[in-house]
Amino acid sequence: MSSSFLSFTASFFLFILYLLGSSQVSDGAQQATYIVHMAKSQMPSSYDLHSLWYDSSLRSVSESAQLLYTYNNAIHGFSTRLTPEEADSLMTQPGVISVLPEHRYELHTTRSPLFLGLDEHNNADLFPQTGASSDVVVGVLDTGVWPESKSFSDKGFGPVPSTWKGGCEAGTNFTASLCNRKLIGARFFARGYEATMGPVDESKESRSPRDDDGHGTHTSSTAAGSVVEGASLLGFASGTARGMDPRARVAVYKVCWLGGCFSSDILAAIDKAIEDNVNVLSMSLGGGMSDYYRDGVAIGAFAAMERGIFVSCSAGNAGPSPFSLSNVAPWITTVGAGTLDRDFPAIAILGNGKNFSGVSLFKGVALPDKLLPFIYAGNASNATNGNLCMTGTLIPEKVKGKIVMCDRGVNARVQKGDVVKAAGGVGMILANTAANGEELVADAHMLPATTVGEKAGDIIRRYVLTDPNPTASVLIQGTVVNVQPSPVVAAFSSRGPNSITPNILKPDLIAPGVNILAAWTGAAGPTGLPSDPRRVEFNIISGTSMSCPHVSGLAALLKSAHPEWSPAAIRSALMTTVYRSYKDGKPILDIATGKPSTPFDHGAGYVSPTIATNPGLVYDLTTVDYLGFLCALNYTSSQIRSVSRRNFTCDPTKTYSIADLNYPSFAVNVDGSGAYKYTRTVTSVGGAGSYKVEVTSESTAVKISVAPAVLNFKEVNEKKSYTVTFTVDSSKASGSNSFGSIEWSDGKHVVASPVAITWT
């Protein structure tokens, strides 16, 4: 056998291992990516550069390992591929703080400006700026950008801000000239992804900042898209599309690929965004819950916060289950999702004369003006889960020419319709199950279809299973606005309590996240299915991925109006000016239960940006406050260093309390009778005034008292402190959660904080 063939075989074998991401080494141990935190100050004097020290430290445990990234801002350290034994060995090397395995994160997947009171006239009054553009830069970590979208037009924009240090990276289907005075930065990060998953498949996605998925284009245009008249999805939601801050600049950092978003890439992007000088970071992604010193997003966000960068993250789409939140670090603004007052009705018509309202974004040839044969998918399949309309489970002879009823769950909603169509069905009624209740999320289906709530679904299912000759049809009705009640909390929006730090209430607030119209990629149809040949400039999708960039863009607006405000002050302004009730005074509902929502669902409430520009008082926080918070968690010095990149020792003579973190909300965990004290400090940003407190509480088992009850301010930026005492009478305790609020008002401003009391 020739040596060249042996060489080829060995190379091919190694390449296959690389593709599989298994990276086997000679002793059979399996490699994984690790993020290595180094103590920057401990670099020996014999090294000129930290990267040389990092490389030498790595060489001490592995001759073959390579540096994937070196980090200078988000953390001090590097990422690499190692066996578990090599990782353990590296942990013993001088200057190494921690060696943490990489984590994989997932994406949390025009009416909203108007609904939030942000028409162009109001914008000019509330957020005065000179010129048509702002120098605020919103950095978006996502799937990249479709630069040709009109939402990134730089017409009327002035020069790129002199403070901008970023760049525009070329790659597959992307040249540096695609950036402009609006889209001022575009980078991509794939080393961590490729180390685990193998090379990016460039036949399926671009190894560049180009967005072939659509998610990143949608989120970045939601935050700061330029004004585009005549926008719609296939005629639905037609009108003028614009981001929350259409004058802000956009910088995209592509960190998410078909196989997910890897923390080594995310940290590299945050590292670069800090260096590039962004003002806001928007991350619509999340993963499992872990302590802050193990969470790459939390660690990177800490470094960004310290540089004055506002960080907004999605809360997750794991609702309505409790304890389902992602991204709960107190230096991150955690955003849940609510609805707008716009809907896309589509009627399910049954042969028994009953009609049920659902939603749909189908645009195409309508069904004939007559009732058609109707069948339940479970009766048209040999599969045990045939009712779910999963790929290949429907029997064509049984569904051809019929309307098919599918149950929601497991596979994508739009895929179910595609399965029905492929089997010869002509329409679909998609029924929610208990997991989704009455929440209706519209989709651009591939055939006439409507999604109905659980109650309607149960009735329709009973009909199709019991009637000897069931018939049905679907009538698409277009777009309606001024839907009431609105907003409601989305069922999918992840809920508290906060499983990492129960004494910090999360989510912080909710924003529009259901049926949101924004820009889309030219590389995929509105469903994202490979079989969808349609191409659209705008798409309507739902998720906390959509609510997060709303808050990112609003933060950019506040930053341009108040450049001196810290990230904590901006979050405080957004949180304390929300609304929690409708105009008739009734509380905002949770669509999952049909009952009033609670702070575990909506946080402080639904964002109200027109009031946030002038909140009266803010709860500010500094890096020192967050370090005290980490001490209150009993973090070790090395754990604190992993988060904060510095030598910091908690003062042994000082008592640290999570209850004293100057947060604009209150979460009290009660484990018996007694008094629980929380201290807060407010800063006047509205000038002189006398604020009086008003306390509301649902529970008689907990008495809430505030001292002093009046705060007098003589000038702007003056600070005043107060103490809240929660006195518990356990004999009256019901054992269930209870809620309330603490509001300060000077007659002009109302500065509101939610209270959540949990019995443990």
C-alpha positions in Angstrom: 0.0 0.0 0.0 1.5 3.3 -1.0 2.7 5.9 1.5 0.6 8.5 -0.3 -2.6 6.4 0.2 -1.7 5.9 3.9 -1.2 9.6 4.2 -4.5 10.4 2.5 -6.3 7.8 4.7 -4.8 9.3 7.9 -5.7 12.8 6.7 -9.2 11.8 5.7 -9.7 10.1 9.1 -8.5 13.2 11.0 -10.8 15.4 8.8 -13.8 13.2 9.6 -13.0 13.4 13.3 -12.8 17.2 12.9 -16.1 17.3 11.1 -17.7 15.3 13.9 -16.3 17.6 16.5 -15.0 14.6 18.4 -11.3 15.6 18.1 -10.1 12.3 19.6 -6.5 12.2 20.8 -4.2 9.2 21.0 -5.2 8.0 24.5 -8.9 7.9 23.5 -9.9 10.8 25.7 -12.4 13.2 24.1 -11.6 16.9 23.7 -14.0 19.8 24.5 -13.7 23.5 24.4 -12.8 25.3 27.6 -12.7 28.9 28.5 -9.7 29.7 30.7 -9.8 32.7 33.0 -6.3 34.1 33.8 -5.2 36.5 36.5 -3.8 39.3 34.3 -1.7 40.8 37.1 0.1 37.5 37.7 1.8 37.5 34.3 5.6 36.8 34.8 7.8 39.7 33.8 9.6 37.4 31.2 6.6 37.8 28.9 6.0 40.9 26.8 2.4 40.0 25.8 -0.4 38.3 27.7 -1.0 36.1 24.6 2.5 34.7 24.8 1.9 33.8 28.5 -1.4 32.2 27.6 0.3 30.2 24.9 3.1 29.1 27.2 0.6 28.0 29.9 -1.3 26.0 27.3 1.9 24.4 26.0 2.7 23.2 29.6 -0.3 20.8 29.4 -0.6 20.1 25.7 1.8 20.2 22.8 -1.0 20.2 20.2 -3.7 22.5 21.6 -4.3 25.8 19.9 -5.6 29.1 21.1 -9.1 29.6 19.7 -9.4 33.1 21.0 -7.6 35.4 23.4 -9.8 37.7 25.4 -8.8 41.2 26.6 -12.0 42.9 27.6 -14.9 40.5 28.4 -12.5 38.4 30.4 -8.7 38.0 30.7 -7.8 34.7 29.2 -8.4 32.4 26.3 -10.4 29.5 24.9 -9.0 26.2 23.6 -9.7 22.5 23.0 -8.5 20.1 25.7 -9.1 16.7 27.2 -10.6 16.7 30.7 -7.2 15.6 32.1 -5.5 18.4 30.3 -8.1 20.9 31.7 -7.5 19.6 35.2 -3.8 19.9 34.7 -4.1 23.5 33.4 -6.1 24.4 36.5 -2.9 23.9 38.6 -0.8 26.2 36.5 0.2 29.6 38.0 -2.2 32.5 37.2 -5.1 30.3 36.2 -8.3 31.3 37.9 -10.7 28.8 36.4 -11.0 26.4 33.4 -14.7 26.2 32.5 -16.3 24.0 29.9 -18.0 25.9 27.0 -21.8 26.2 27.0 -24.1 26.2 24.0 -26.8 28.8 23.8 -29.9 28.9 21.6 -31.8 31.8 20.0 -35.0 32.8 21.7 -37.2 32.9 18.8 -44.2 48.3 12.9 -47.1 48.3 15.1 -45.0 48.4 18.2 -43.6 52.0 17.9 -47.1 53.3 17.6 -48.5 51.1 20.3 -45.7 52.3 22.6 -46.5 56.0 21.8 -43.4 56.4 19.7 -44.7 58.1 16.5 -42.3 60.4 14.8 -43.8 63.5 16.3 -43.4 62.2 19.8 -39.8 61.1 19.1 -38.8 64.6 18.2 -40.4 66.1 21.3 -39.2 63.4 23.8 -35.8 62.6 22.3 -34.5 65.9 20.8 -31.4 65.5 18.8 -29.6 67.5 16.2 -29.6 66.0 12.7 -31.2 62.9 11.4 -28.8 60.4 13.1 -27.6 59.7 16.5 -24.1 58.7 17.7 -25.4 55.9 19.9 -24.4 52.4 18.6 -26.5 49.3 19.2 -24.5 46.1 19.0 -26.5 43.0 18.2 -25.2 39.5 18.9 -27.2 37.2 16.7 -27.2 35.4 13.3 -25.8 38.4 11.3 -27.5 40.9 9.0 -29.0 41.2 5.5 -27.3 44.5 4.7 -29.4 45.1 1.5 -32.6 45.5 3.7 -34.1 49.0 3.5 -34.1 49.0 7.3 -30.3 49.6 7.1 -30.5 52.5 4.7 -28.2 55.4 5.7 -30.1 58.0 3.8 -29.8 61.3 5.7 -27.3 59.9 8.2 -24.2 61.9 9.1 -20.7 60.6 9.3 -19.8 57.5 11.3 -19.3 58.7 15.0 -15.6 59.5 15.7 -15.8 57.3 18.8 -16.5 54.2 16.7 -13.5 51.8 16.7 -15.2 48.9 14.9 -14.9 47.4 11.4 -16.7 45.5 8.7 -15.4 42.0 8.0 -15.5 40.4 4.6 -16.4 36.8 4.1 -18.7 34.5 2.1 -21.2 36.6 0.2 -20.2 39.7 2.2 -17.8 42.5 1.4 -16.7 45.4 3.6 -18.4 47.9 1.3 -21.8 46.6 2.4 -21.5 48.6 5.7 -22.6 52.2 5.6 -23.3 55.1 7.9 -26.2 53.2 9.4 -24.8 49.7 9.5 -21.4 50.8 10.7 -20.0 47.4 11.9 -20.3 43.7 10.9 -18.2 40.9 12.3 -18.5 37.1 12.6 -17.2 34.6 15.2 -17.0 30.9 14.2 -13.9 29.4 15.8 -15.7 28.0 18.8 -18.5 26.7 16.7 -16.2 25.1 14.2 -13.9 23.6 16.9 -16.9 21.6 18.1 -19.2 21.2 15.0 -16.6 21.2 12.2 -16.4 23.8 9.4 -19.3 26.0 8.6 -21.3 24.4 5.8 -21.1 27.2 3.3 -23.7 25.6 1.0 -26.2 26.2 3.8 -25.0 29.4 5.6 -22.5 32.2 4.9 -19.2 32.1 6.8 -19.4 35.9 7.1 -21.7 38.5 8.8 -24.4 37.7 6.3 -27.6 36.5 7.8 -29.1 33.5 6.0 -31.4 32.7 8.9 -33.4 36.0 9.3 -33.3 36.2 13.1 -30.4 38.6 13.4 -31.8 40.9 10.7 -35.2 40.9 12.5 -33.8 41.7 15.9 -31.3 44.4 14.7 -34.0 46.2 12.7 -36.4 46.0 15.6 -33.9 47.8 17.8 -32.7 50.4 15.4 -34.0 49.9 11.9 -34.4 53.0 9.6 -37.8 54.2 8.7 -39.3 52.1 5.8 -42.7 53.2 4.3 -45.0 50.6 2.7 -43.6 47.7 4.7 -45.7 44.5 5.2 -45.5 40.7 5.2 -47.5 39.5 2.2 -49.8 42.5 2.7 -50.3 41.8 6.5 -49.4 44.5 9.0 -48.9 47.1 6.2 -47.6 50.5 7.2 -44.3 52.2 8.1 -41.7 50.0 9.7 -39.1 51.5 12.0 -36.9 50.4 14.9 -37.3 51.7 18.4 -34.4 54.2 17.7 -34.3 54.6 13.9 -31.6 57.2 14.3 -29.1 55.0 16.1 -26.3 53.1 14.4 -26.2 49.3 14.2 -23.2 47.0 14.6 -23.8 43.3 14.1 -21.8 40.4 15.6 -22.7 37.0 14.1 -22.3 34.4 16.8 -25.1 32.0 16.1 -25.0 29.3 13.4 -27.2 26.4 12.4 -25.8 24.3 15.3 -26.3 27.0 18.0 -24.4 29.8 19.6 -21.2 28.9 21.5 -19.9 30.7 24.5 -16.3 31.0 23.3 -17.7 32.9 20.2 -20.1 35.0 22.3 -17.4 36.1 24.7 -15.1 36.9 21.7 -17.9 39.1 20.2 -18.6 40.9 23.5 -14.8 41.4 23.8 -14.7 43.0 20.4 -17.9 45.0 20.9 -16.4 46.6 24.0 -13.3 47.4 22.1 -15.4 48.7 19.2 -17.2 51.1 21.6 -20.8 50.1 21.3 -23.3 51.8 23.7 -25.9 49.1 23.9 -25.6 45.3 23.6 -28.7 43.3 22.5 -28.6 39.5 23.0 -31.7 37.5 22.1 -30.2 34.2 23.1 -29.9 32.1 26.3 -29.3 28.6 27.7 -29.5 26.7 30.9 -29.2 28.3 34.2 -25.8 28.4 36.0 -24.0 30.4 38.6 -22.8 33.8 37.3 -19.1 32.8 37.4 -19.9 29.9 35.0 -22.2 31.8 32.6 -20.3 33.3 29.6 -23.1 35.8 28.8 -23.2 37.0 32.5 -19.4 37.3 32.6 -19.2 39.2 29.3 -22.2 41.4 30.3 -20.4 42.4 33.5 -17.4 43.7 31.6 -19.7 45.6 29.2 -21.7 47.1 32.1 -18.4 48.3 33.7 -17.7 50.2 30.5 -21.1 51.9 30.6 -22.7 49.6 28.0 -26.4 48.8 28.6 -27.0 45.0 28.1 -30.4 43.7 27.2 -31.2 40.0 27.0 -34.2 37.9 26.3 -35.8 36.1 29.3 -36.5 32.9 27.3 -39.4 31.1 25.7 -39.9 28.4 28.3 -43.1 29.9 29.9 -45.6 29.6 31.4 -43.6 27.3 33.7 -42.2 28.9 36.8 -38.5 29.2 37.4 -37.9 29.1 33.6 -35.9 32.3 33.1 -32.5 32.8 31.4 -30.1 35.7 31.7 -30.9 36.7 35.3 -27.7 38.5 36.4 -28.6 41.8 38.0 -26.3 43.7 35.6 -28.4 42.4 32.7 -31.8 43.8 31.8 -34.0 40.7 31.4 -36.9 41.1 29.0 -40.1 39.1 28.8 -42.8 39.3 26.1 -46.3 40.7 25.8 -48.7 41.3 22.9 -49.6 44.3 20.8 -53.1 45.5 20.0 -52.9 44.0 16.4 -54.1 40.6 15.3 -54.5 38.5 12.1 -57.8 36.7 12.4 -58.6 33.6 10.4 -61.8 31.7 11.0 -62.2 27.9 11.3 -65.6 27.1 9.9 -67.2 23.8 10.7 -70.0 21.9 9.0 -72.2 22.0 12.1 -72.6 25.7 11.7 -70.0 26.7 14.4 -67.2 29.1 13.7 -64.0 29.6 15.8 -61.6 32.6 15.6 -57.9 31.8 15.1 -54.9 33.6 13.5 -53.0 33.1 10.3 -50.6 34.9 7.9 -51.3 32.7 4.9 -51.3 34.6 1.6 -52.2 32.7 -1.5 -55.1 31.1 -3.4 -58.1 30.9 -1.0 -60.1 27.7 -0.4 -63.2 27.2 -2.6 -66.3 28.8 -1.3 -67.7 25.6 0.1 -67.1 23.2 3.0 -64.5 20.5 2.4 -64.0 17.0 3.9 -62.3 17.3 7.3 -60.1 14.7 9.1 -58.2 14.5 12.3 -54.5 13.8 11.7 -54.4 11.1 14.3 -56.9 9.2 12.2 -54.9 9.7 9.0 -51.7 8.2 10.3 -50.2 4.9 11.4 -47.8 6.7 13.8 -48.5 6.9 17.5 -47.9 10.7 17.3 -49.8 11.1 14.1 -51.9 13.9 15.6 -48.8 16.1 15.6 -48.4 16.1 11.8 -44.7 15.3 11.9 -42.7 14.7 8.7 -43.8 11.5 7.0 -46.6 10.5 9.4 -49.6 11.3 7.3 -51.2 8.8 4.8 -51.7 10.7 1.5 -54.8 8.6 0.5 -56.6 9.7 3.7 -55.8 13.4 3.6 -55.9 14.2 -0.1 -58.2 17.1 -0.9 -59.2 17.5 2.8 -58.8 20.0 5.6 -56.6 18.3 8.3 -56.7 19.0 12.0 -53.2 18.9 13.7 -52.3 19.3 17.3 -49.6 21.7 18.4 -46.3 20.4 19.9 -42.8 19.0 19.2 -42.2 20.2 15.6 -42.6 23.7 14.2 -46.1 25.0 13.6 -45.3 25.9 10.0 -43.8 22.5 9.4 -47.1 20.8 10.2 -48.8 22.7 7.4 -46.0 21.8 5.1 -46.5 18.1 6.0 -50.2 18.4 5.4 -49.6 20.0 2.0 -47.0 17.4 1.0 -49.5 14.6 1.8 -52.1 16.3 -0.4 -54.2 18.1 2.2 -55.6 21.5 1.1 -55.9 23.2 4.5 -55.1 22.9 8.2 -56.7 23.8 11.5 -53.9 23.8 14.1 -55.1 23.4 17.7 -53.2 24.5 20.8 -52.9 22.1 23.7 -52.7 22.8 27.4 -49.0 23.9 27.1 -50.1 27.0 25.1 -53.7 27.5 26.2 -55.4 30.4 24.4 -52.2 32.1 23.1 -52.4 32.6 19.4 -49.2 33.1 17.4 -49.6 33.8 13.7 -47.5 32.1 11.0 -47.0 32.6 7.3 -48.3 29.1 6.5 -47.7 27.3 3.2 -51.4 26.5 2.7 -54.7 27.9 4.0 -54.5 27.4 7.8 -55.5 28.8 11.1 -54.3 28.3 14.7 -57.0 28.1 17.4 -56.8 28.1 21.2 -57.0 25.1 23.4 -60.8 25.5 24.2 -61.8 25.8 20.6 -59.4 23.0 19.7 -61.1 20.6 22.1 -64.6 21.4 20.6 -63.3 21.1 17.0 -61.6 17.8 17.8 -64.7 16.4 19.3 -66.6 17.4 16.2 -64.2 15.9 13.7 -64.0 12.6 15.7 -67.7 12.1 16.3 -69.5 13.6 13.2 -70.1 10.9 10.6 -69.3 13.3 7.8 -67.2 16.2 9.1 -66.6 19.2 6.9 -64.7 22.5 7.4 -63.1 25.5 5.8 -60.7 28.3 6.7 -61.3 32.0 6.0 -58.3 34.4 6.2 -59.4 37.9 7.3 -56.3 40.0 7.1 -55.1 42.6 9.7 -57.1 44.2 12.5 -55.9 46.7 15.1 -57.1 48.0 18.5 -57.6 44.5 19.7 -58.7 44.4 23.4 -57.5 43.6 26.0 -54.0 44.4 25.1 -51.3 44.0 26.0 -51.4 40.5 27.6 -48.4 38.5 28.8 -47.4 35.9 26.3 -47.7 32.3 27.4 -44.3 31.4 26.1 -42.5 34.2 28.0 -40.3 32.7 30.7 -41.3 33.3 34.3 -39.8 33.9 37.7 -39.0 33.3 40.4 -35.3 33.7 39.8 -33.7 30.3 40.4 -30.2 31.6 40.7 -30.8 34.6 43.0 -34.4 34.5 44.4 -33.9 37.9 46.1 -33.6 39.6 42.7 -36.9 39.8 40.9 -36.8 38.8 37.2 -37.8 39.3 34.5 -37.2 43.1 34.8 -40.1 44.1 32.5 -41.9 43.0 29.4 -42.1 44.5 25.9 -43.8 43.7 22.5 -42.8 40.1 21.5 -45.8 38.6 19.7 -46.4 38.9 15.9 -43.7 41.5 15.4 -43.0 42.9 11.9 -39.4 43.6 11.1 -36.8 43.1 8.3 -35.9 39.7 7.0 -33.2 37.9 5.1 -33.3 37.4 1.4 -31.9 33.9 1.8 -35.0 32.2 3.4 -38.8 32.3 3.2 -40.9 33.6 6.0 -41.4 30.1 7.5 -37.6 29.4 7.3 -38.5 26.0 5.8 -36.2 24.7 3.0 -39.4 24.0 1.0 -40.6 27.6 1.2 -39.7 29.4 -2.1 -41.1 32.8 -1.1 -38.9 35.7 -0.4 -40.0 38.7 1.6 -38.4 42.0 2.8 -40.2 41.8 6.2 -41.4 39.0 8.4 -43.7 38.6 11.4 -42.4 36.3 14.1 -42.7 36.0 17.9 -40.5 35.3 21.0 -38.7 37.1 23.7 -36.1 37.4 21.0 -38.4 40.1 19.6 -39.1 41.8 22.9 -35.4 42.1 23.9 -34.4 44.4 20.9 -37.4 46.6 21.7 -35.8 47.4 25.1 -32.3 47.6 23.5 -33.6 50.3 21.1 -35.4 52.2 23.8 -32.2 52.1 25.9 -30.5 53.7 22.9 -33.1 56.5 22.8 -32.6 57.1 26.5 -28.8 57.1 26.1 -29.1 59.7 23.4 -31.4 61.9 25.5 -29.3 61.3 28.7 -25.7 60.4 27.7 -24.6 60.7 31.4 -26.9 58.0 32.6 -25.4 54.6 33.6 -26.9 51.3 32.4 -28.5 50.9 35.8 -30.1 54.3 35.6 -31.5 53.6 32.1 -32.9 50.3 33.3 -34.4 52.0 36.4 -36.1 54.6 34.2 -37.6 51.9 32.0 -38.7 49.8 35.0 -40.2 52.4 37.3 -42.3 54.0 34.5 -44.0 50.9 33.2 -47.7 50.2 33.3 -49.4 47.2 35.0 -53.0 47.9 34.3 -55.3 48.8 31.4 -57.0 52.2 31.0 -60.0 50.9 33.0 -57.7 50.2 35.9 -57.9 46.4 35.7 -54.5 44.6 35.8 -52.8 43.3 32.7 -53.8 39.7 32.0 -51.6 36.6 31.6 -52.9 34.8 28.4 -51.7 31.5 29.8 -54.2 31.6 32.7 -56.7 34.3 31.7 -56.1 35.8 35.1 -54.2 39.0 36.2 -50.4 38.6 35.6 -47.9 38.9 38.5 -44.4 40.3 38.8 -43.1 36.8 38.2 -44.7 37.1 34.8 -44.3 40.7 33.8 -41.6 41.9 36.2 -42.1 45.6 36.8 -44.7 45.7 34.0 -45.1 46.6 30.3 -42.6 49.2 29.0 -43.8 52.8 28.5 -40.9 54.7 26.9 -42.6 58.1 26.6 -42.6 58.4 30.4 -39.2 56.8 30.9 -37.4 59.9 29.5 -38.4 61.8 32.6 -38.7 59.2 35.5 -38.2 61.7 38.3 -36.0 59.3 40.4 -33.6 56.5 39.4 -32.0 53.6 41.3 -28.4 53.7 40.3 -25.7 51.0 40.6 -22.0 50.9 40.2 -19.4 48.2 39.7 -18.7 48.4 43.5 -22.3 47.6 44.2 -22.2 44.5 42.1 -19.0 43.4 43.7 -20.8 43.7 47.1 -23.6 41.6 45.6 -21.2 38.9 44.7 -19.8 39.0 48.3 -23.4 38.6 49.5 -23.6 35.4 47.4 -20.6 34.2 49.4 -18.5 33.9 46.2 -14.9 33.0 46.7 -12.2 35.4 45.6 -11.5 33.3 42.5 -15.2 33.2 41.6 -15.5 37.0 41.9 -12.4 37.3 39.8 -13.9 35.1 37.1 -16.8 37.5 36.9 -15.1 40.8 37.5 -11.5 40.3 36.1 -9.9 41.8 39.2 -8.4 41.0 42.6 -11.2 41.7 45.0 -11.5 40.5 48.6 -14.7 40.8 50.5 -14.3 42.9 53.7 -14.6 40.4 56.6 -15.7 43.2 58.9 -18.6 44.1 56.6 -22.0 42.4 56.4 -23.1 42.0 52.8 -26.8 41.6 52.0 -28.5 40.9 48.6 -31.4 42.9 50.1 -29.3 46.0 49.9 -28.5 45.8 46.2 -30.0 49.1 44.9 -32.4 47.3 42.5 -35.7 49.0 41.3 -37.8 46.0 42.5 -38.2 43.9 45.7 -38.2 40.1 46.0 -38.6 38.8 49.5 -38.2 35.1 50.4 -39.9 34.4 53.7 -38.9 31.4 55.8 -40.7 32.2 59.0 -41.9 35.1 61.2 -39.8 38.2 61.7 -38.6 41.3 59.9 -36.8 41.5 56.6 -35.1 44.9 55.9 -34.2 46.2 52.4 -32.4 49.5 51.8 -32.5 51.6 48.7 -31.1 54.9 47.5 -32.8 57.0 44.8 -31.2 59.8 42.8 -33.3 62.8 41.7 -33.0 63.3 37.9 -36.1 65.5 37.8 -34.8 68.3 40.0 -36.2 69.5 43.3 -39.4 67.9 44.7 -41.0 66.2 47.6 -41.9 62.5 47.1 -44.4 60.7 49.2 -44.5 56.9 49.4 -47.6 54.7 48.8 -47.5 51.0 49.6 -49.9 48.3 48.4 -50.0 44.7 49.3 -52.2 41.7 48.7 -51.3 39.9 51.9 -52.3 40.6 55.5 -49.5 38.2 56.5 -46.8 40.7 55.6 -46.9 44.3 56.8 -44.8 46.6 54.6 -43.5 49.8 56.1 -41.2 52.4 54.6 -39.0 54.9 56.5 -38.9 57.8 55.9 -42.3 58.1 54.2 -41.3 61.4 52.5 -38.1 62.2 50.6 -37.3 65.9 50.0 -34.9 66.8 47.1 -33.5 70.3 46.7 -31.5 69.8 43.4 -30.8 67.5 40.5 -28.6 64.4 41.2 -29.3 64.6 45.0 -29.5 61.2 46.6 -31.8 60.0 49.4 -32.0 56.6 51.1 -34.9 54.7 52.6 -35.6 51.4 54.3 -38.4 49.0 53.7 -39.3 46.6 56.4 -41.3 43.5 55.6 -42.8 42.2 58.9 -44.1 38.7 58.7 -46.9 37.2 60.7 -46.6 33.5 59.9 -49.9 32.6 61.6 -51.7 34.4 58.7 -49.5 33.0 56.0 -51.3 31.2 53.2 -48.1 29.6 51.8 -48.7 31.1 48.3 -46.9 34.0 46.6 -48.2 37.5 47.2 -47.5 40.7 45.5 -47.6 44.5 46.0 -45.9 47.7 45.1 -43.9 50.6 46.5 -44.5 53.9 44.7 -43.0 57.3 45.3 -44.7 60.4 43.8 -44.2 64.1 43.8 -47.6 64.7 42.1 -45.9 64.8 38.7 -43.8 61.6 38.6 -44.7 58.1 39.8 -41.7 56.0 40.6 -43.1 52.4 41.0 -41.3 49.2 42.2 -43.0 45.8 42.2 -42.9 43.6 45.3 -42.9 39.8 45.2 -43.1 37.8 48.4 -42.4 34.1 48.3 -43.0 31.6 51.2 -40.2 29.1 51.3 
